[in-house]
Amino acid sequence: VNKADSHNQTPLHHAASKGNLEIAEILLSNGADPRTKMEEWKNETPLYLAAQSDHLETLKALFESNEGDWENDDLQSALHISSRMGSEKAINYLIETASVDKHAGDKNGDNPLL
């Protein structure tokens, strides 16, 4: 379940980017690693892709299975990308429910809510 394709994406990356919660949950329950990073794409995780695509339910499932947030190579978290994409539901979830640090800066020192 963790084998990557030619673009270095695992099945969980694909499920997260498409917001396919049912497939993501099946993959996670069968040992898919939510921390797997896409080496060719700034080391983005499935969590980051779900946030980027504004798939809130998939984002929640991945965040809970990850037990935290992970950053890409630019030190951008799921909150950074949710903010950049204008994903209000994801932003609210990450700040209020998941308690993500809203002041954490990326490699340029930009915080997610600027």
Secondary structure, DSSP 8 states (H G I E B T S, - for coil): -----TTS--HHHHHHHHT-HHHHHHHHHTT--TT--BGGGTTB-HHHHHHHTT-HHHHHHHHHHHTS----TT---HHHHHHHHT-HHHHHIIIIIS---TT---TTS--TT-
